[in-house]
Amino acid sequence: MKDILNTLFEYQHLTRQQAKEILINLTQGQYNQSQVAAFLTVYIMRSITVEELEGFRDAMLELCIPVNLEEYDAIDLCGTGGDGKNTFNISTLSSFIVAGAGQRVAKHGNSGVSSVCGSSNLLAHFGYQFTNDIDQLRKSIEETGICFLHAPLFHPAMKNVAPIRKELGVKTFFNMLGPMVNPSFPKKQLVGVFSLELARLYAYLYQQTDKDFVILHSLDGYDEISLTGDFKMISKASEQLLSPEDIGLQTVKAEELHGGETIEEAARTFENILKGEGTRAQNEAVLANAGMALYCGNQQLSLEEAVGKARESLESGKALQTFEKLIELH
């Protein structure tokens, strides 16, 4: 590892194969904690290359416990996190709205590392029992339209790295990898990323796959559509710069998206929105992202029609029913 670190400290890059091998060794406990921490922080200080990201992704997918949900044609809605904005759980809420609108969802999620409350923290708060039992997950997606894949159960090799990530408490390249390593290998994916540079890397990698994808980045730094200003949307067919008005919604203020300081506060906001008691800003931010996921799942829709479908799912209570059914099942 000393040689690898020296190479990286001299601003040299790893090949795809080297990156893959290092990550496999790292997850198998072949390096000490200080070396792992040093390795992780390199990528906070300099940009990651396409080859490095591909190599890390290859390793994670090779080591994961795969889940075959192919027949459900599910979508994943997942942000990289790490934008430091501490918003409420927009992609988790969006997932229930999307499932309520009839598009099945295989949501990949984890506990918060650089935020107070990740999607796993939220579901655990409501008593959801995480599982990697394939039959249970299939039952979940069949009966409720959604299943939740708690990342640590599908990436057991990560257990050596998890405590170090938690102690560091800052985003690392694992944030960049999260959406790429869903163990159900979904063919549809909405991804939010924390920088324009990462949006381009993702777009390049996803163009090489058979996925229908939409990559989102708000220009003021959010890893989702925040509605606080313009946002970039990249799909297989195009790259567009859009404003909230372009999708039929209004601009909101950053403070209206605050996620709270505790898991309890985050959970209260989550429940209020699902029950129809959210503020206009909260509802519209969720509808923007859920609408974009529905558009990703069916590109015959216009963006405004997709947001309309999301609104119907939220306002009719279908999204809330989906959530309640999921919690009941587990």
N, C-alpha and C positions, 0 to 999 in steps of 0.2 A: 504493500500500500504506500510505502514511503516514496517509491519511484513514481507511482501514479500521481500522488499529491504534488511532487516536484514538477512533473510534466504540466499539471493543471495550473500550478502557481506561476509557471512561465507562459501562461496564456496559450498553451497548445491544447488541441482538442482530441477527444477520443474518437475512434472509429465506431461504427455501429456494433461490430462484434466485441470490441473491447468494453464498450458500455454495458452490453448484455452480460458479459462474463463477470465484470466487476459487481454488477447488481446482484447476480446470482451468488457470488462469494459473500457479498455483504449480508444478504438475507440468511445465509447459512452460518453466520457468526464467525467468519474467518478473519475479521478485522476487529481491533479493540474499539471501545466506545469513543475514545478521543479521535481516532482515525476516521470513524464513521461521521462524527460531528464535523470534523474538518472538511470531509468530502462533501457533505450536504451543504455546507455554507459557501463553498466555491460558487455554486450556481445562484446564490443570492447576489454575489458580487460581479458575476459576468453572465452574459447571455448563454443560453444552451443552444447547441446546434441541432439541425434536423436529425443528423446521424446519431447524436447522443440521445435525443428524445426517443428515436425509433428503437435504439438498442435497449434503453430502459423499459420501454413498453413491451418489447419482445420478451424480455426476462420475466416481467410481471405476468404476462399472459401464459407463458410456458409453466410458471409455478402455481397458477391459480387453480382452484377447484371449479371446473366449468359447469354451467347449468344450461341445459338445452330447453329453451322456451321458444324455439324457432316458429312453431305453428301459430303462436299468438301475435306475431308481427308487432311486438311491443316497441315502444320508444323509451329512451332514457332521457331524463332532464337532469343535468348535472352541471354545476359550475365548478371552476377550479378552486373557488375560495381564494383567500390570500389577497383580497383587494383592500383589506383594512377598513372597510366602511361600516362594519357592524350593523348591517341591515337585518330586518326580520327575515324569516325563512321563506324567501320568495319562491325558490325552485321546488321546495317540498310542497308548499301550498299549491303551486301550479300543477304539480303531479296529480293531486287529487281532483283538481278541476278538469284536467285533461282526461283522466280515467272516467270521471262523471260524464264527460261529453262523448264517451264511447270509444276513445282511442286507448288501447291497453298500454300499461306502463310497467317497465321493469326498472325501478329506481335504485340506482347505486348510491350509497351514502355512507357517511362516517361520523364519528364524533368531531366536534370542533377542535381544531388545532390552533388556528390564529384568530378564531372568533369564539364568543361565549357559548353559542349553542348551534351545533351542527344538526343535520337531519336525524342522525342516530340518537343524539341527546334528547331531541324533541319527542321522537316516538317512544323512547324508553320512559320518558316522563309520563306518558299516557298509558303505560303498562304493556306496551308491545313487547313480545318475546322474540328476539332475533333467532333466525334459524337458517341452516343451509341444507335442510332436508328437502330434496327435490320435489317429493310428492306434496309436501305442505305448500311449497312455493307455487306449484302448479294449481293446487286447489285455491290458493289465494288469488291468483290472477284470473282463474275461471269464474270464481264467485263474486269478486269485488272489482275486477278490471285492473288491479294493481298488485304488484308484489314488491317487497323491499329487500334489497340485497345489502346487508351490513358488511362493509368491505373486509374487516378483520377475519370474518368467518370464511371468506373465499380466498383470502390471501394470507394463509397461515405463515408463510415465509416472512411476513412483515413483522412478526412478533419481536424480532431482535431490534428492529428499527423504531418501532412505535414509542418506546419510552424516551428515546433520544429526541425524536421529533417533538414529543410533549414537553421535554425539558427545554429544548431550544425555543419553542413557542412562537416561531416565525415561519413564514411560508418557505417551503423548500421545493425541489423539483418534483416531489411526490404530489404536491398540489397540482402541478401541471399534468401529472399522469392520471390523476383520479378518474376523469371522464373517459379516458382511453382504455381503461382496463376493467370495464364492466364484464363480469364473468359469464353473462348470458350472450355476449357478442351481438348486441341489438343491431338491426339493419337501419334503424331510424334513431337519430340522436340530435338533441338540442344541447349545445355546449356554450356556457358562458365563460369568458376568459378575462384575466385581470389586466392584460396589456394588448396593444395593437400588434406588437411584435409576435406575441404568442398566438394571436388570432391568425396571423399569416402562416406560422409554423403548423398550426392545427389544420388550416385550409390545405396546405401543401400535402400533409400526411393523409388527410381524409379524401383528397382527390384520388389517391392511389387505391381506395377501397370501393366496395360496392354499396356503401352506406348512402342513405338520404340524410343529409345533415344541414343544420343551420348553426353557425357560430356567431355569438353575440359579444359585443364589447361596447359599453358606453364610453364616449370620448373623455368623460371626466373621471374615468378609472374604475367604474363598477364592472363586475363580472356577470352582468345580466342587463336587461333593459331597465334602467332606473327611472326613466321619464324625467330626469333632472336636466336633460339636454339631448343633443343628437346622439345617435348610436350607429355603430357599424354592424351590418348583417351580411354574412358571407354564406352562400349556399353553393351547391354543385354548379348551378347555372349562372350565378351572378354575385357581384359584390356591390352593396348599396349603402349609402349614407342616408339615414332616415331621421326624421324628427318625430316627436310624439304625435303631432297633428297628422302625419302621413298614415298612421294606423288608427286614426279617429279618436285619439286620447289627448288629454291636456298635460301640460308640464307640471311637475310637482317640485317641492323644495326638499333638499337633502334631509333636513331634520324630521320630515314627515315619514321617513323610511326607517327610523331608528329601531333597532331590534331589542333594546332593553339591556340591562346589566346582568341579569340572571336567567337561568333556564326557565324558571317560573314565569318571569315577565314575557319571555319569548313565547312560551306556551299559551299565555293569556291572549297575546296578540293573534297568534295562530288560530285559536278557537273563535275569537271575536270575528275574524274575517270570514271563517267558514260558516259561522252562524248568521252572516249578513249584517254584523254590527261593526264592520271595519270602516275606517274613514275613506273618503273618496280617493285620497292619494294612495292608501294601502291597497284598496280594491283595484285601482287602475294599474298599479305596478304589477300586481299579480296577473291581471287579465292580459297585460301586454305580453308577458312571458308565456303564459298558458296558450294564448292565441298564436304566438310564434311556434310553439310546439305542435299545435293542431295543424298549422300551415305546413310544418315540416312533414307531418304524417300524411297530409293530403294537399299536394301543391296545385290541385284544381281550384282550391279556395283562393279568394283574394285575402290580403292581410286583414282587411276590415271585417270580412265574413268570418274569418277564423277567430278574431277577437270577439265577435258577436256570439259565436258558439261557446266560447269560454264564459262569456257573461251569463248566458242561459244556464250553463252548468252550475255556476256559483249562485245565481239569484233564485234558481228553482229548488236549491237544496240538494241537488244530486251530488255535488262535491262533498258536502257534509255527510250524506248517507254512505258514500264510498269510504270515507275516513272511519266512520263509526263501525261499518261492517268489517273493515280490516282489523280494527282493534279487537272487536268481538271474536273474530276467528283465531286470534293469537293471544 
